[in-house]
Amino acid sequence: MSERLIYLDHAATTALDPRVLDAMLPYFTTEYGNASSIYTLGRHAMQAIDRAREQVAELLHARPTEIAFVGCGSESDNLAIKGMAFAAQKKGNHLITSSIEHHAVLHTCQYLERFGFKTTYLPVDSYGRVNPDDVARAITDQTVLVSIMYANNEIGTIEPIAEIGRICRAKKIPFHVDAVQAGGAIPLNVTELNVDLLSLSAHKFYGPKGMGILYVRQGMRLLPQLQGGSQERGRRAGTENVAGIVGTATALRLAQEEIPQITPRLTALRDRLIEGILTIPRSRLTGHPSERLPNNASFSFEGVEGESILLNLDLLGVAASTGSACTSGSVDPSHVLVALGLPPEWSHGSLRLTLGKENTNEDVETVITALPPIIEKLRGLGM
Ligand SMILES: *Cc1c(COP(=O)(O)O)cnc(C)c1O
């Protein structure tokens, strides 16, 4: 049993990078001004926000005026989808998304259905990929927004965003991308991707919790969802979280700059995990074999309950995640695993291991050694 926590749940959240904390600290204490105040202390805050906005814009190949700081990834998804839908209500009432989106997207579409909107939930193949031709076929003269995630949070599959973007651009349909899982792992160029709106969340790339980014291409009409002051160019009211904004920009810069060093290492650790864990009888990889996030290794084991695997790993100091959640006594597999077409005997036994920059070869070997007896024991117990 290891002394140290082996954290393999970086898709859920990450620890704040100490360099990000250092950048944030002054804005909690000495630089506490309100960015709307016109005296020097307030202007310092506004200057910090302006710098952060320029940094984020440069990283996304966007203009600073196209970047809005918001309260989390979920808020960014909500603002993009509700903001675009309500602004286009006179034009049409049709939304297109995929069946494997995060609940911040799916539940927002469902909410809009109460206001007369209709949603097409596109299927995915057995690897979790959306077919761009399906997007083209689903577009009608009523379509006001297409929203497809860059990379899936459970199975790590990367979607063909640039291709879908080309289709949307040709048909003049606004295209939103939930890039929350991609933000720390894949270069983000909104021009090359043909994306009109893009959502990010800072705590998924070693930034602070409670901070999100929404990129909004110039010319997009978006109805704000939070009324009050005119912060964020009228797109989101509320006194700016200066420390959070500075931390978000710093974290995104570090994450994007470090992709070339970190990706090969994470990919090697991921592939070793996959190789080691697939030696377990009746196990399979979920998600795409190659078009997947460099840090995501997700599996399914026949005839086991995911939550039981997690509890056993936790006893050994390993933090992981499952796509099946126990609701009112029965275990329901996630909508993502159901959409892949996994049979129930398999979809109940899912395990998601998501690596981060602090993980080591030793962490990976510990899990590869620990897991087979756990699965064997649970199968023996009928769990
Ligand atoms: C985590 C996550 C979100 C939500 O971000 P929060 O900042 O936690 O609200 C949205 N979409 C995806 C794909 C995520 O992984």
The ligand as an SDF file (V2000), in Angstrom:
LIG
                    3D

 15 15  0  0  0  0  0  0  0  0999 V2000
  -15.9550   19.8150  -16.1300 C   0  0  0  0  0  0  0  0  0  0  0  0
  -16.6920   19.9840  -17.3960 C   0  0  0  0  0  0  0  0  0  0  0  0
  -17.6560   21.0090  -17.5540 C   0  0  0  0  0  0  0  0  0  0  0  0
  -18.0710   21.9010  -16.4190 C   0  0  0  0  0  0  0  0  0  0  0  0
  -17.0500   22.7830  -15.9860 O   0  0  0  0  0  0  0  0  0  0  0  0
  -17.1860   23.4020  -14.5020 P   0  0  0  0  0  0  0  0  0  0  0  0
  -16.1640   24.4810  -14.4750 O   0  0  0  0  0  0  0  0  0  0  0  0
  -16.8730   22.3100  -13.5510 O   0  0  0  0  0  0  0  0  0  0  0  0
  -18.5660   23.9350  -14.3800 O   0  0  0  0  0  0  0  0  0  0  0  0
  -18.2550   21.1420  -18.7780 C   0  0  0  0  0  0  0  0  0  0  0  0
  -17.9520   20.3370  -19.8070 N   0  0  0  0  0  0  0  0  0  0  0  0
  -17.0390   19.3500  -19.7050 C   0  0  0  0  0  0  0  0  0  0  0  0
  -16.7190   18.5070  -20.8920 C   0  0  0  0  0  0  0  0  0  0  0  0
  -16.3840   19.1380  -18.4910 C   0  0  0  0  0  0  0  0  0  0  0  0
  -15.4860   18.1450  -18.3890 O   0  0  0  0  0  0  0  0  0  0  0  0
  1  2  1  0
  2  3  1  0
  2 14  2  0
  3  4  1  0
  3 10  2  0
  4  5  1  0
  5  6  1  0
  6  7  2  0
  6  8  1  0
  6  9  1  0
 10 11  1  0
 11 12  2  0
 12 13  1  0
 12 14  1  0
 14 15  1  0
M  END
$$$$
